[in-house]
Amino acid sequence: MAPATLTLLRDAWTWREQEPERSAALLARAAELQSGAQDAGAEDEHTAASAVVRGYHQFRDARQAQALEEAAQALARLAERPESHWYTRALNVRSAAQLELGEFAGALLTLRDQIRLSRDNGDQESEACALHDLGAMHTRRDPGRAGAYLRAAGALFDRLGHPTGQTFVAWSLGELLQVQGRQDEALEHVQEALRRARACGHRLMEVLALSRLGELALGRGEAGQGERWLREALALQLETTHRPLWVSVPPLVPLLIHSGRLSEARQVLEDQLIRADEAGMLAARVALHEALSGVFEALGDPVRALRHARDHLRLFRQENADELARRVQGLEVLHRTELAEHEAQTQRRQNAELRAALAQLEVLHLQVERASVTDELTGVHNRHFLMTHGAASLAAARGPACVAILDIDHFKSINDQYGHDGGDQVLAAFARYLRQSLRPSDLFTRFGGEEFVVIFLDTHLPEAGAALEALNAGVRALPHAGVSPDLQLSFTAGVVAVVGGDLLDALHRADALLMQGKRSGRARVVCEPEGAAPGRSLAPTS
């Protein structure tokens, strides 16, 4: 490869995070210079290096299947040159895309290869990047191991004088400390990440740090400061031409809603929806329509609330279909990449090591699959399971079915009095009791916070109401010695008959009855009156 072209590609890689547009321009210039090259070997190396830079851009632009394709092309081109720094950079792109696609086990194996080869090749930057990514992916699974990886990455980035790497490590340590409940230390690290991001001009990380500072301030009860930071993040993300972000909206909107500023919340959500529509950000659009439905309902505008609820459901179904297609495409690319690498590494690996790695991969795949539909705290199914499997079960049901939303009474007071650890214990005990008490055919999920949903299949409304009353009596008798022997729980529930297999409609009606129960004094089950549900008869079909 001509020295000038190589320099351009190295610079394109260097600026990929801070100035992605500059990186793309350097990549294009390198392609122009190389177009007349005659050396086949140089062409191979140029093609591989260009694919690595393109792959990283596609990863940052959320095109993970294409990023995997580029990484696979680079790895195949450099199969005989694993000592090349571009080889370890290709592994870096591959692991990042695998993580975004939910392939935790595959990313873990790729990162281990990246660390091994980086150390063999003396590529400390790639080694530090891999250590950082290992720390980030273990933050919630194994905080102790995550801390060790992140500190090792930080030491390498400090030794290299690598400002972008130092910024990412400070940010990730802040996230780790927040997960561990060490809020003051988390605040210090996120403030350091913000300072470093501004010093090196990393706009994406500046937005992330401001948003995290806003969340931390809200958690400390500093609503005014939290809102200022979140609004600064929101304004900054509108100025950047990099991939649109949505990190500041989720904490900001609930703050506005809880303080009664519904019109402001609506404006923030509608402005963000315009950007999300323009950028094609499907996941953000799903959440924005759901939030707007709730805001318009609170504003007394049921027509627009229903419109956004329907858009939410339509896009939610599309998101899950698109995600499945992306996962299939990503797995196909991963499969082709693994075949190519297997051919190149046959002489370097023993069959026993390969069998062990594949066995570990299978185990981790199963663990990741289970985790995707399970609530981490309570161990019951999560909202994703409800909106996919639950909706499908109701659509296929031939007999009567009911849906109930349960809300633990005065849970905020429990959190305030006994702390979040005490609140977590109460949630886990509540979920465990209901899961053990419900029938195997009943679908029980955590909807969010202290809200849970039960789907009663082959059950008429009076039977579902009686079952909930019995559950409430059992909940009142639950012991909570680990929190307080004097604590007595109860829940308020709204329960409706399902019409036409429509889960979303049933959830909206059940939620309205839940609110009615709260206004009437809580600790009760409110059943929809017979004949109140819209639509057809609920008699079993023949």
N, C-alpha and C positions, 0 to 999 in steps of 0.2 A: 504494500500500500504506500502511495506517495506520502512523504512526511507531512505535507500541507493538509492532505485529506485526513490523515490520522489525527492531526492536531484539531481540525474542525470537529471531528466526531468525539474526541475527548472533551472538547469544550461543550459540545451539545449535551454530553452526559453530565458534566459538571453543573450546567445551568438548568437541568431538567426540573428541579423543584422550585427554585427561586424565580426564574424567568422562563416559563415553558414556551412562550412565543419566540424568545431569542434562541432557545434550544432547537425549536422546529426550523427556524431560519438557517441555523448552522448546519442542520441535517440536510436541508435542501441544497445548500451550497456545496456540501461534500459530495452529494450525488451528481451535481453538475461537473465537478472536477474529475470524478472517477469515470464519467461516461465514456471517455476516450481511452481508458487504460487497456493495455494488451495482456498484462501479466495475469494468468489464470489464478495463481496462488493469491496475488494481491486482491483480485476480484472476490475470491472466497472470503477473505478476511474483512473486506469492505462490506460485503453483503451481510455477514454476521454482525458486525458492529452496528451497521445501520438498522438491522432488525431489532437489536437490543434497545436502541434509543427509541425507535418507533413503538416497540412493545411497552416501554415504560410510559410513553405518552398515552397509549391506549388504556393502560391500567389506570392512570389518573383520570381518564375520561369515562371510566366505568364500562369499557368494552373489553371484558375479561377474556372472552373466548378468542378474540383477535390477539390480545396480548399473549395468550398461551401459544397461539400459532406462530407468532414472531419469535418467542423464546425457543420453541421447538426447532424452527428453521436455523437459528443461531447455534444451538447446541449440536445439530446435525452437521453444520458446516465446520464446526470446531471440534468434532469428535476426536480427531487425532492431535488436538492441541489443548488439552485440559489445563495446561499451565498458563494459558492466555487469561489476562484480566477480563476480557470480554466474555469468557466462558463463565466465570463466577458472577459477572453482572447479568448474564442470561438466566442463571439460576435464581438471582435476586428477583428478576421480573416474574419468573415462573412461580416462585413461592408467594409473591404478593398477589398474583392473580388467583392462585389456588385458595388463599385465605378468603378473598372476596367471594369466591364461589362456594365457600363452606367446606372445602376439602382440607380439613385440619390435619388429617394424617398424612396426606400427600405433601402438604406444605412443611410439615415437621421433617419428613425425610429429605426434602429438597434443601431445607436450611442446614441440616446436618452435613449434607454434601458440600454446601457452600462454605461452611466453616472449615471443613477438612481441607478443601482445595485452596481456600484463601490462605490458610496457614502454610500449606505446602509451597504456595507461590509467593508468599510474602506480601499479599494484598491486604493490608490492615484495614483499608476503608471497607472492602466487601465483608471482611470478618466482623467489623463493628456493626455494619448494617444488619447482618444476619443475627448477631447477638441481640441487637435492639428489637428486631422483629420477633425473635423467640420470647423475649421479655414481654412484649405487648400481647402476644397471643396467649401467654400464661397468666395474665394479670388477674383474671377472675377464676381461672381453674386451679392455679397453684401460686399464690402471691409470694411465698418464700422463694421459689425458684425464679419467678419473674424478677424479683428484686436483684437477685444475684446476676442474672443475665443483663439487666439494665445498667447495673453499676460497672460491669465489665465493659459494656459498650461505651459508657461514658468515659471510662479511663482511656480507651483507645481513641475516641474522638478528641479528648483533651490533648493527648499526645500528638495527634495529627494537626491540631489547631483547626478543626473542621466545624465551622459555625452552624451549618445546617444540622449536622448530626448532633451537636450539643443542644440545639433547640428541641429536636425531637426527643432526646433522652430526658430533658427537663420536663417536657410535657407529659411523657409517659410515666415518669416517676410521680408526677402530680396526680395522674389518674390512679395509679396503684395506691398511693397514700389515701386518696379519697375512698377507694373501695375498702381499705382497711379501717376507715373511720377516723383517720388522723388528719382532721380537717385543717388545722393550723399549718402543719407541715406541707400538706397538699397545696395550700394557698401560696406558700413561699415558692414552691417549685413552679407552679403555673405562672406566677408573677415573673420568675426568672425566664420561663419560656417566652412570655410576652416581650420582655426586654430584649432577649436574643433575637426573636423574630423581627422586631423592629430594626435592630441593628444590622441584620443581614438582608432585610427587605423581603422576608418570606411572608407574603400576604395571607396565604392559606392558613399558616400556623398562627398568624396574628388573630385571624377571625376565630379559630378554634380556642385560643387562649382566652380571648375576651369572653367568649360564650361560657367557658368553664368557670372563669372568675365570677360571672353573673350567677351561675348555678350555685357556686360555693357561698356567695353572699346571701342568696335566698335561703339556703340551708342554715345560715347563721342568724336569720331573722332580719337581715339588712335589706329590706325590700327596695328602698330608694336607690342604694348603690348598685344592687343587683340589676335593677331595671336600666340604670345608666350604662352599665357595661354591656348588657344584652343589646340595647339600642345602638351602641357604638359598633358592636359586631355586625348588627344588621345593616347599618349604613356602609360599613367597610366592604361587606361582601357584595353590595350592589355596585361598588366601584371596580372590582376586580374583573378581568376578562377570563380568569381561570374558571374551571369547573364550578358551577353554582353550588352553594352550600345551603344547608337547612338547619344548622346546629343551634342557632340562637332562638328560633321560633318556638320549639316545644316548651322550654322553661318560661319564655316571655308571655305567651298567650294565657296559660293558667293563672299567672300573676295578675294580668289585666282582668280576667274573668272573676277571680276571687275578690278583687277590689271593686267589682261592680262596673268596670269600664268596658262594657260589652261592645260599644261602637268602635272603640279603639282596637279591641281584639279582632273585630270583624275586618277593620281596615288593614291591619297587619296581615291577616290570613288571606284576604283578597289580593293584596299586592304580591304576596309570596306565590299565590296560585298562578298569577300571570307569568311570573318568572319560571315557575316549575313547568307550566304548559309550553312556554317557548323553548325551554331546555330539554323537554321530553323526560323529566324526572318522575317516573311513574310512582315510585315508592312515596315520594313527597306528596304527589297529587292525591294518592289514596288517603294519607293522613290528613291533608288539608281539607278535603271534602268532608271527612268525618268530623273534624273540629268545627267547620263552618255549619254543618247540620246542627250541632249542639248549640252554637252561638245563636243562630237564627231561631231555634226553638225557645231559647231563653229570652230572646227579643220579642217573642210573640208573633213570629212570622212563619207559620207552619208550611206555607207553600214553598218558600225557598229552603226551609229546613228539609222538606221531603225531597226536593230536587237534588240537594247536595247529598242526602242519604242514598238516593238512587245512583248518583255518580260514584259515590264511595264504593257501593257494592259492585257496580259494573267494573270499575278499575281494579278493585281487589281481586275479582275473578281473573281479569286480564293479567294482573301482576303475578298471580300464582302460575298461570299458564306460561307466561314469559319466563318466569324463573325456572320452571321445569325444562323449558326448551334450552335456556342458557346452561343449565346444569348438564343436560344431555350433550350439548355441543362441547362444553368444557371437558366432560369426561371422555368424549371421543378424541379431542385433541390430546388430552393427558395420556390416553391409551397409545396413540401414535408416538408421542414423545417417549414414553417408557419403552416402547419397542425399539426405537432408534438408539436410546441410551443403553439398552440391554446389549445390543449388538456391539456397541463401542466398548462396553465395560466387561464383557464376558471373561477376558483374560485377567481382569483386575479383581474379580470378586469370586468367592467360593460359593458353590451351590447351597451350602448350609446357611450362609449369611443371607442369601437371597430368599430362601424359604422362610427364614425368621422374619425378615423385613415384610414379606407379603402377609404373613400371619398377623403381624402387628398392625399392618395397614387395614386388614379386614376387621380386626377388633375395634380399632379406632373409628372406622367408617360406621360401624354399628352404634358406637357410643355417640357419635355426632348426630346420627339419624334420630336416636332416642331423644337427645337433648333438644332437637329442633321443635319437638311437640310437647315438651315437659317444662313446667314452671320450676325453676331452680330451687326456690325457697321451700315450697310446699310439697313438691313431688307429684302434684296432680297435673292433668293436661292443661295446656295454656290456651290463650286466645286464638292463636293460629290454628290449633287443633279444632277448636270450636267452629271457626268460620269455614273450615274445609271439611273435615270429617263429620262434624256435627251437622252442617248444612246438607251434606250428601245423605246422611242417615235420615234426616227429616224428609228430604225430597223423595227418598225411596220407600218411606214408611207407608204401609197399607192400612194400618189401624189408627186409633186415636193417639195423639201425642200432646204433651204439654211442655212449656218452657217457663222456668222460674229464674228470677234474678234475686240473689240474697246479698244483703249488705250488713256486715257486723255493726251492731249499734255502738255509737260513741267511740269508735276506734281511734279517732284523733285524740281523745282524752286519754286513752290507754297509752298511746305513743308519748303524749306529753308527760304523763305521770311516771311511766316505767321505762321510757327510752325506746329507741328503735329496736334494740335487742329484745326487750320485753315484748314489744309489738310483734316482732318476727316469731317469737315463741308462741304467742297467742294465735297468729295466723296458721302456723304449722299444726298446732294442736286441733284447731277448728277444722282444717282441711282433712286431717287424719281421721277425725271422728266421723265426718260426713262420708268420706270415701269408704270407711268400714261399715257404715250404717245403710248406705244406699244399695240398691239391687245391682247385680252385675250388668244388667241391661241399661241402667241409668248412666247417662254421660255427664260427668262432673268436671267442670273446668274453672280455673281462676280467670276471671274476666279482666282484672286489673285492680291494684290496691287491695281494699278489703271487700271487693265485690266478687261473687262467684255465680256461676250459671249451672243449672241442672236441666237436662233434657230427659223427660220421662217418656219413654216409648211404650206403646200399647197401654196407655193409661188415660182414663177419663179425668176431667178437671176436679171433681170432688175427691177422687182417690189421691191425686197429686197434692191437693190442699191438705188432706188429712196426714199424708206422709210428711209434709213440711211442718205441720203442727207438732207431730211426734219428734221430729228432729230438733225443733226449737226447745222442746222440753228436755231432751237429752243434752243439748248444748248448755242449758242453764245449770245442769248438774255436773258439768265437766270440772275437774280439779285443775288448778293452776298454781300449784305449790312453788314451781320454779319462778313464777312472776310475783304472785301475791295470793295467800290463802283466802283472802276476802273477795277476790275478783270473781264476778259472776257475769258470764256472757249471755247475750241473746242476739237474735238477728231479726231484721225486717225483710219481708219478701213480697214480691208481686209475682203471681202465677197466672198464665193464660193458656187457653187451648190453641194449638197450632192450626192455622187455616191454610190449606193449599201447599203445605210443606215449606212455607216461607219463614225462614229463621229470622231475617232482619225485621220483618213485620212483627213477629212474636216478641222479639227483644224490645222493640219500641213500646209495644203495649204493656209488657211486663214492667218496663222501667217506669212508665207513668203510674202504674199501681204501686210500685215501690215508693215513689215520691209521695203518693197518697198515704201510704202506711206510715212514713216518717212524719208527715204533718199531723197524723192522728195519734201520735205518741210513741211510735216505734214498738219493737218487741211483738210483732204480729205478722200474720200471713194474710195478704189481701188477694182474694180470688176474683177473677173477672166474672161478673154476673152472667148467668146463662143467657144466651141469645145476644150478648153485647158484642161478641166478636163479629167482624165483617165477613161476608163471603158465604161459602156453602156450609151445609150441615157437616158436623164432625162425626157422624155415625160411621162405624167401620165399613170399608168397602168390601164387596163380596168378590 
